[in-house]
């Protein structure tokens, strides 16, 4: 009996603006690029790997496994975990790596993060979740159809989907510039 989920029973939602969807897509592309580059080469052997710090922040969410059809090759897939997953990024490195990935963009992520931190963090969390689900689905598609939950009629009951349904990815940044930090004196603690 009772609720066995590990996610909160009340989820606070906020409407997304067009620029939020744009950043979700841009961040998804960047994270996927980090994963793809890591998958192609061993990160420890790369001295000039563009997205190394970002991958180090994300790596606990993923695992390298043997390809089901070819034991000689490996690929990266998601670790299936539920609940709150705090992902910490070095602000300076993340912004440098993201800007390097995108080139010159008219609306950089650093500006978006500074102007709308709650929306920027939510967009980054969504992009992380989309990458997790995409890689999990890719892994499932490589399995033989007898064990593939995507081929079954009632795939909503697959335990991994139930666990993923409880996952909330909460990005956090450290090493912020002084202009991005809020002084405690500026935080209101009452409604008066």
Backbone as CSV, one residue per row, in Angstrom:
resi,resn,N_x,N_y,N_z,CA_x,CA_y,CA_z,C_x,C_y,C_z
1,UNK,0.782,-1.177,0.000,0.000,0.000,0.000,0.824,1.240,0.000
2,UNK,0.135,2.298,-0.365,0.739,3.619,-0.349,1.499,3.935,-1.614
3,UNK,1.937,5.162,-1.678,2.694,5.637,-2.832,4.143,5.192,-2.690
4,UNK,4.642,4.428,-3.646,6.006,3.912,-3.586,6.972,4.734,-4.424
5,UNK,6.498,5.829,-5.036,7.363,6.664,-5.858,8.364,7.422,-5.013
6,UNK,9.440,7.834,-5.616,10.453,8.588,-4.898,10.475,10.043,-5.322
7,UNK,9.552,10.432,-6.187,9.452,11.821,-6.612,8.429,12.520,-5.731
8,UNK,8.522,13.834,-5.609,7.536,14.543,-4.806,6.140,14.372,-5.395
9,UNK,5.125,14.424,-4.529,3.760,14.253,-5.021,3.240,15.512,-5.694
10,UNK,3.819,16.656,-5.378,3.425,17.905,-6.004,4.603,18.422,-6.827
11,UNK,4.365,18.672,-8.082,5.409,19.189,-8.956,5.034,20.604,-9.353
12,UNK,5.920,21.532,-9.098,5.681,22.917,-9.461,6.039,23.081,-10.926
13,UNK,5.111,23.611,-11.681,5.355,23.796,-13.105,5.377,25.277,-13.436
14,UNK,6.036,25.595,-14.518,6.040,26.968,-15.013,5.898,26.906,-16.521
15,UNK,5.252,27.894,-17.088,5.103,27.883,-18.553,6.457,28.140,-19.217
16,UNK,6.642,27.501,-20.348,7.872,27.704,-21.102,7.629,28.722,-22.214
17,UNK,8.602,29.562,-22.418,8.563,30.547,-23.501,9.262,29.964,-24.725
18,UNK,9.088,30.597,-25.863,9.720,30.119,-27.093,11.233,29.987,-26.942
19,UNK,11.863,30.961,-26.278,13.318,30.897,-26.133,13.732,29.731,-25.239
20,UNK,12.855,29.305,-24.317,13.161,28.137,-23.493,13.255,26.887,-24.357
21,UNK,12.302,26.721,-25.270,12.329,25.572,-26.177,13.571,25.614,-27.062
22,UNK,13.926,26.813,-27.505,15.127,26.949,-28.327,16.364,26.524,-27.545
23,UNK,16.464,26.958,-26.286,17.626,26.581,-25.483,17.618,25.098,-25.136
24,UNK,16.455,24.510,-24.933,16.402,23.061,-24.693,17.021,22.331,-25.877
25,UNK,16.666,22.743,-27.078,17.216,22.109,-28.289,18.712,22.357,-28.414
26,UNK,19.142,23.578,-28.173,20.566,23.895,-28.273,21.375,23.142,-27.221
27,UNK,20.854,23.082,-26.005,21.550,22.364,-24.934,21.544,20.858,-25.178
28,UNK,20.426,20.332,-25.702,20.367,18.905,-26.057,21.475,18.581,-27.057
29,UNK,21.605,19.406,-28.076,22.625,19.199,-29.111,24.033,19.219,-28.507
30,UNK,24.277,20.147,-27.620,25.589,20.245,-26.981,25.884,19.011,-26.128
31,UNK,24.937,18.614,-25.298,25.147,17.440,-24.440,25.330,16.191,-25.287
32,UNK,24.537,16.060,-26.335,24.668,14.889,-27.212,26.027,14.883,-27.887
33,UNK,26.528,16.043,-28.245,27.862,16.141,-28.829,28.924,15.679,-27.830
34,UNK,28.768,16.048,-26.554,29.701,15.584,-25.510,29.694,14.066,-25.435
35,UNK,28.496,13.485,-25.460,28.346,12.035,-25.371,28.941,11.361,-26.597
36,UNK,28.610,11.873,-27.784,29.103,11.271,-29.027,30.620,11.314,-29.110
37,UNK,31.222,12.428,-28.723,32.684,12.528,-28.768,33.335,11.557,-27.792
38,UNK,32.731,11.421,-26.631,33.259,10.490,-25.631,33.110,9.061,-26.120
39,UNK,31.999,8.786,-26.763,31.737,7.440,-27.271,32.736,7.060,-28.364
40,UNK,33.138,8.027,-29.170,34.041,7.755,-30.285,35.481,7.553,-29.838
41,UNK,35.881,8.230,-28.771,37.257,8.133,-28.314,37.278,8.066,-26.798
42,UNK,38.308,7.470,-26.260,38.455,7.400,-24.812,38.837,8.776,-24.288
43,UNK,38.007,9.332,-23.407,38.215,10.693,-22.908,39.542,10.860,-22.175
44,UNK,40.013,9.812,-21.519,41.256,9.928,-20.757,42.472,10.097,-21.664
45,UNK,42.370,9.698,-22.915,43.489,9.794,-23.832,43.470,11.095,-24.621
46,UNK,42.471,11.928,-24.400,42.348,13.157,-25.178,42.882,14.345,-24.392
47,UNK,43.825,15.021,-24.955,44.374,16.200,-24.308,43.584,17.457,-24.674
48,UNK,43.084,17.545,-25.885,42.393,18.735,-26.358,40.903,18.496,-26.575
49,UNK,40.323,17.677,-25.776,38.904,17.352,-25.886,38.089,18.577,-25.495
50,UNK,37.285,19.090,-26.421,36.572,20.348,-26.231,35.573,20.330,-25.079
51,UNK,34.899,19.227,-24.867,33.803,19.188,-23.900,34.140,18.334,-22.679
52,UNK,35.416,18.257,-22.321,35.868,17.364,-21.261,35.231,17.667,-19.904
53,UNK,35.197,18.909,-19.476,34.655,19.254,-18.147,33.148,18.998,-18.089
54,UNK,32.448,19.308,-19.153,31.003,19.057,-19.175,30.739,17.564,-19.085
55,UNK,31.502,16.764,-19.840,31.317,15.315,-19.768,31.609,14.802,-18.356
56,UNK,32.633,15.325,-17.700,32.942,14.889,-16.341,31.768,15.160,-15.399
57,UNK,31.079,16.262,-15.596,29.909,16.583,-14.765,28.747,15.640,-15.033
58,UNK,28.591,15.225,-16.278,27.456,14.390,-16.681,27.717,12.892,-16.565
59,UNK,28.957,12.485,-16.492,29.324,11.076,-16.662,28.660,10.125,-15.666
60,UNK,28.324,10.590,-14.467,27.702,9.682,-13.496,26.303,9.230,-13.926
61,UNK,25.719,9.907,-14.905,24.387,9.553,-15.403,24.435,8.509,-16.516
62,UNK,25.639,8.150,-16.960,25.793,7.273,-18.121,26.739,6.120,-17.806
63,UNK,26.727,5.126,-18.690,27.634,3.993,-18.563,27.999,3.499,-19.960
64,UNK,29.194,2.930,-20.047,29.651,2.345,-21.319,29.376,0.851,-21.252
65,UNK,28.698,0.323,-22.256,28.381,-1.108,-22.297,28.770,-1.686,-23.645
66,UNK,28.871,-3.006,-23.688,29.191,-3.695,-24.943,27.985,-3.667,-25.868
67,UNK,28.265,-3.498,-27.138,27.220,-3.482,-28.163,26.596,-4.877,-28.233
68,UNK,25.242,-4.995,-28.165,24.606,-6.321,-28.167,24.943,-7.171,-29.395
69,UNK,25.176,-6.555,-30.536,25.467,-7.319,-31.745,26.934,-7.479,-32.039
70,UNK,27.795,-6.791,-31.266,29.223,-6.800,-31.545,29.963,-6.574,-30.227
71,UNK,30.396,-7.638,-29.595,31.045,-7.527,-28.290,32.364,-6.777,-28.324
72,UNK,32.914,-6.563,-29.515,34.178,-5.847,-29.619,33.979,-4.338,-29.488
73,UNK,32.778,-3.843,-29.735,32.541,-2.403,-29.649,31.664,-2.066,-28.449
74,UNK,31.802,-0.852,-27.989,31.009,-0.388,-26.849,30.293,0.899,-27.236
75,UNK,29.301,1.250,-26.450,28.621,2.520,-26.631,28.139,3.019,-25.281
76,UNK,27.733,4.266,-25.241,27.287,4.885,-23.994,25.771,4.839,-23.939
77,UNK,25.258,4.454,-22.780,23.824,4.459,-22.549,23.557,5.079,-21.188
78,UNK,22.302,5.326,-20.907,21.920,5.970,-19.654,21.915,4.974,-18.502
79,UNK,22.296,5.449,-17.333,22.059,4.701,-16.105,20.641,5.072,-15.683
80,UNK,19.848,4.100,-15.364,18.458,4.365,-15.020,18.361,4.635,-13.522
81,UNK,18.168,5.888,-13.184,18.005,6.293,-11.794,16.808,7.227,-11.698
82,UNK,16.137,7.169,-10.598,14.991,8.043,-10.372,15.305,9.078,-9.311
83,UNK,14.321,9.893,-9.002,14.461,10.905,-7.962,15.280,12.093,-8.435
84,UNK,15.680,12.916,-7.484,16.468,14.115,-7.794,17.904,13.741,-8.114
85,UNK,18.374,14.219,-9.239,19.760,14.021,-9.643,20.389,15.406,-9.788
86,UNK,21.277,15.749,-8.869,21.951,17.045,-8.904,23.176,16.914,-9.808
87,UNK,23.238,17.755,-10.832,24.352,17.739,-11.777,25.071,19.079,-11.639
88,UNK,26.320,19.036,-11.180,27.061,20.278,-10.950,28.034,20.533,-12.103
89,UNK,28.044,21.771,-12.545,28.899,22.200,-13.650,29.759,23.372,-13.184
90,UNK,30.992,23.403,-13.656,31.829,24.577,-13.496,31.307,25.620,-14.485
91,UNK,30.844,26.753,-13.988,30.203,27.757,-14.831,31.103,28.219,-15.972
92,UNK,32.327,28.571,-15.651,33.250,29.096,-16.664,33.522,28.046,-17.749
93,UNK,33.833,26.820,-17.342,34.130,25.762,-18.315,32.910,25.426,-19.158
94,UNK,31.735,25.321,-18.510,30.518,24.985,-19.239,30.229,26.035,-20.312
95,UNK,30.301,27.311,-19.946,30.009,28.368,-20.915,31.026,28.379,-22.050
96,UNK,32.307,28.167,-21.728,33.327,28.113,-22.778,33.079,26.946,-23.727
97,UNK,32.785,25.777,-23.167,32.569,24.588,-23.993,31.287,24.715,-24.820
98,UNK,30.252,25.264,-24.224,28.988,25.459,-24.955,29.180,26.464,-26.085
99,UNK,29.857,27.582,-25.801,30.102,28.588,-26.840,31.002,28.038,-27.938
100,UNK,31.973,27.209,-27.578,32.832,26.579,-28.573,32.020,25.649,-29.471
101,UNK,31.081,24.944,-28.895,30.213,24.039,-29.654,29.346,24.820,-30.643
102,UNK,28.799,25.935,-30.193,27.852,26.695,-31.017,28.499,27.717,-31.926
103,UNK,29.682,28.176,-31.603,30.245,29.293,-32.340,29.595,30.581,-31.841
104,UNK,29.613,31.600,-32.638,29.000,32.867,-32.235,27.502,32.798,-32.433
105,UNK,26.775,32.861,-31.343,25.316,32.840,-31.405,24.809,34.179,-30.896
106,UNK,23.730,34.654,-31.475,23.224,35.974,-31.110,22.716,36.046,-29.668
107,UNK,22.325,34.918,-29.077,21.829,34.912,-27.702,22.548,33.807,-26.939
108,UNK,23.694,34.128,-26.315,24.477,33.098,-25.622,23.788,32.589,-24.357
109,UNK,24.114,31.365,-23.985,23.519,30.744,-22.811,23.864,31.509,-21.532
110,UNK,25.059,32.066,-21.465,25.452,32.824,-20.273,24.519,33.993,-20.005
111,UNK,24.106,34.677,-21.051,23.159,35.785,-20.910,21.806,35.274,-20.448
112,UNK,21.349,34.210,-21.046,20.073,33.584,-20.673,20.107,33.131,-19.216
113,UNK,21.210,32.518,-18.801,21.367,32.056,-17.427,21.359,33.229,-16.450
114,UNK,21.983,34.321,-16.835,22.041,35.501,-15.968,20.681,36.196,-15.878
115,UNK,19.981,36.325,-17.012,18.709,37.044,-17.028,17.545,36.218,-16.493
116,UNK,17.526,34.929,-16.779,16.415,34.053,-16.387,16.957,32.750,-15.782
117,UNK,17.584,32.814,-14.612,18.231,31.615,-14.075,17.283,30.444,-13.858
118,UNK,16.062,30.684,-13.401,15.139,29.568,-13.168,14.765,28.883,-14.471
119,UNK,14.533,29.655,-15.512,14.178,29.075,-16.814,15.392,28.404,-17.459
120,UNK,16.561,29.000,-17.304,17.774,28.418,-17.892,18.106,27.081,-17.241
121,UNK,17.999,27.015,-15.916,18.280,25.760,-15.227,17.242,24.695,-15.581
122,UNK,15.982,25.107,-15.707,14.936,24.159,-16.118,15.188,23.648,-17.535
123,UNK,15.611,24.524,-18.426,15.911,24.116,-19.807,17.077,23.140,-19.854
124,UNK,18.100,23.400,-19.064,19.249,22.490,-19.012,18.828,21.144,-18.429
125,UNK,18.001,21.149,-17.393,17.489,19.900,-16.827,16.688,19.099,-17.848
126,UNK,15.872,19.799,-18.642,15.104,19.123,-19.702,16.033,18.507,-20.739
127,UNK,17.057,19.253,-21.133,18.003,18.746,-22.137,18.740,17.509,-21.625
128,UNK,19.090,17.500,-20.352,19.738,16.326,-19.764,18.777,15.146,-19.810
129,UNK,17.535,15.360,-19.388,16.527,14.295,-19.393,16.254,13.753,-20.780
130,UNK,16.201,14.629,-21.776,15.984,14.170,-23.151,17.128,13.302,-23.644
131,UNK,18.362,13.659,-23.270,19.513,12.822,-23.643,19.455,11.470,-22.950
132,UNK,19.076,11.450,-21.687,18.947,10.181,-20.959,17.938,9.281,-21.667
133,UNK,16.767,9.823,-21.961,15.711,9.028,-22.593,16.099,8.591,-24.007
134,UNK,16.738,9.471,-24.753,17.168,9.134,-26.112,18.155,7.970,-26.104
135,UNK,19.139,8.022,-25.213,20.135,6.948,-25.165,19.536,5.654,-24.626
136,UNK,18.599,5.763,-23.701,17.924,4.553,-23.220,17.127,3.909,-24.362
137,UNK,16.414,4.715,-25.130,15.636,4.174,-26.254,16.556,3.564,-27.319
138,UNK,17.704,4.214,-27.561,18.662,3.649,-28.526,19.125,2.280,-28.059
139,UNK,19.453,2.154,-26.788,19.895,0.876,-26.237,18.797,-0.168,-26.396
140,UNK,17.562,0.201,-26.083,16.448,-0.742,-26.197,16.224,-1.178,-27.644
141,UNK,16.454,-0.283,-28.580,16.251,-0.629,-29.993,17.297,-1.608,-30.511
142,UNK,18.437,-1.710,-29.822,19.490,-2.641,-30.231,19.291,-4.048,-29.678
143,UNK,18.397,-4.185,-28.710,18.139,-5.494,-28.109,17.313,-6.359,-29.060
144,UNK,17.439,-7.678,-28.971,16.574,-8.558,-29.762,15.108,-8.274,-29.433
145,UNK,14.229,-8.420,-30.392,12.820,-8.045,-30.211,12.136,-8.817,-29.086
146,UNK,12.603,-10.017,-28.741,11.977,-10.783,-27.665,12.168,-10.108,-26.308
147,UNK,13.283,-9.375,-26.144,13.532,-8.712,-24.869,13.355,-7.202,-24.955
148,UNK,12.943,-6.712,-26.090,12.849,-5.279,-26.316,11.500,-4.740,-25.855
149,UNK,11.477,-3.912,-24.810,10.201,-3.390,-24.318,9.535,-2.439,-25.306
150,UNK,10.293,-1.895,-26.254,9.688,-1.002,-27.242,8.842,-1.779,-28.240
151,UNK,9.060,-3.084,-28.338,8.284,-3.927,-29.243,7.051,-4.525,-28.566
152,UNK,6.976,-4.404,-27.243,5.867,-4.987,-26.513,4.675,-4.044,-26.522
153,UNK,3.475,-4.607,-26.347,2.254,-3.810,-26.403,2.119,-2.869,-25.221
154,UNK,2.514,-3.280,-24.044,2.286,-2.497,-22.849,3.611,-1.946,-22.313
155,UNK,4.325,-1.172,-23.131,5.656,-0.722,-22.731,5.628,0.357,-21.655
156,UNK,4.479,0.933,-21.347,4.418,1.916,-20.276,4.664,1.279,-18.915
157,UNK,4.552,-0.020,-18.810,4.761,-0.706,-17.545,6.203,-1.180,-17.377
158,UNK,7.070,-0.923,-18.324,8.464,-1.319,-18.201,9.064,-0.632,-16.966
159,UNK,9.765,-1.370,-16.112,10.300,-0.783,-14.871,11.204,0.424,-15.105
160,UNK,11.986,0.412,-16.189,12.857,1.551,-16.451,12.051,2.810,-16.756
161,UNK,10.943,2.662,-17.469,10.111,3.827,-17.753,9.470,4.360,-16.479
162,UNK,9.075,3.465,-15.602,8.499,3.900,-14.330,9.541,4.646,-13.489
163,UNK,10.775,4.179,-13.507,11.854,4.842,-12.771,12.185,6.185,-13.411
164,UNK,12.295,6.207,-14.751,12.594,7.465,-15.439,11.511,8.508,-15.195
165,UNK,10.290,8.058,-14.994,9.177,8.973,-14.750,9.367,9.741,-13.445
166,UNK,10.163,9.216,-12.525,10.396,9.884,-11.244,11.652,10.754,-11.254
167,UNK,12.426,10.711,-12.331,13.709,11.421,-12.373,13.506,12.917,-12.604
168,UNK,14.233,13.693,-11.821,14.271,15.143,-11.980,15.738,15.539,-12.009
169,UNK,16.181,16.155,-13.088,17.578,16.548,-13.245,17.707,18.019,-12.873
170,UNK,18.506,18.285,-11.839,18.652,19.634,-11.299,20.095,20.109,-11.473
171,UNK,20.344,20.883,-12.530,21.700,21.400,-12.734,22.029,22.510,-11.739
172,UNK,23.283,22.556,-11.345,23.798,23.591,-10.465,25.145,24.034,-11.020
173,UNK,25.450,25.307,-10.830,26.722,25.850,-11.295,27.549,26.332,-10.112
174,UNK,28.851,26.113,-10.198,29.784,26.676,-9.231,30.827,27.449,-10.008
175,UNK,31.695,28.165,-9.293,32.716,28.994,-9.924,32.075,30.123,-10.732
176,UNK,31.051,30.742,-10.141,30.357,31.849,-10.806,31.173,33.128,-10.696
177,UNK,31.013,33.988,-11.699,31.649,35.295,-11.609,30.939,36.104,-10.528
178,UNK,31.595,37.111,-9.991,31.003,37.898,-8.908,29.726,38.605,-9.360
179,UNK,29.599,38.931,-10.637,28.393,39.601,-11.128,27.181,38.655,-11.150
180,UNK,27.420,37.344,-11.115,26.333,36.368,-11.130,25.894,35.965,-9.733
181,UNK,26.654,36.385,-8.738,26.331,35.997,-7.370,25.391,37.023,-6.742
182,UNK,24.536,36.545,-5.852,23.580,37.409,-5.168,24.050,37.587,-3.729
183,UNK,24.160,38.816,-3.299,24.547,39.076,-1.917,23.391,38.710,-1.002
184,UNK,23.701,38.131,0.142,22.673,37.748,1.107,21.833,38.953,1.536
185,UNK,22.417,40.134,1.566,21.680,41.330,1.974,20.562,41.667,0.982
186,UNK,20.667,41.182,-0.241,19.669,41.470,-1.267,18.527,40.463,-1.300
187,UNK,18.552,39.471,-0.445,17.516,38.431,-0.431,16.472,38.787,0.610
188,UNK,15.216,38.884,0.184,14.125,39.191,1.105,13.708,37.902,1.818
189,UNK,13.525,38.031,3.118,13.119,36.858,3.903,11.739,37.022,4.505
190,UNK,11.069,38.133,4.216,9.710,38.319,4.724,8.869,38.980,3.636
191,UNK,7.574,39.025,3.864,6.663,39.611,2.870,6.288,41.030,3.227
192,UNK,6.881,41.594,4.274,6.542,42.963,4.707,7.174,44.007,3.828
